[in-house]
Amino acid sequence: MTRQAGARAVTREIVTHSAEETIAFGRTLAELLVPPKLVLLRGDLGAGKTTLVKGIAAAFDAAAEEDVTSPTFTLVHEYRGPRANLYHIDLYRVDTPRELETLGLDDLRSDDSVLLIEWGEKFPRLVRERDVEIVLERVGESDRRIRVSE
């Protein structure tokens, strides 16, 4: 793949064929997501963002896969592990910069935190500040193309 001016390099790309494979790929991302990190998770509804987070949280020993759920209504789920505190954040229902400010995301950022933010591309500030972007795309009933960019 080529890098466009100002674009981030795609460091990994994979197609997974099941939720289990997506979780397993999430586990491999722990080495890339050494804190502190701000990670944007992009993809349509049902693309597998929370499924990927299950693997990431398990790799950090922050939560068991079955304990990771979508933060659609609570907006932020916190998973504490020995090497990192993970914050799984869903901004789908957050529409304005003012609403974003009330979440206090800056207060969650620390030397041992990884912020995994769904729908963060709605806010230019988060796009600018991201360390990693992970794009999930549905390419079949259970197939997902996952691209990781740094």
Beta strands, then each sheet from edge to edge (+ up, - down):
strand 1: 10-16
strand 2: 37-42
strand 3: 76-80
strand 4: 85-90
strand 5: 113-118
strand 6: 132-138
strand 7: 144-149
sheet 1: 1+ 7- 6+ 2+ 5+ 4+ 3-
end
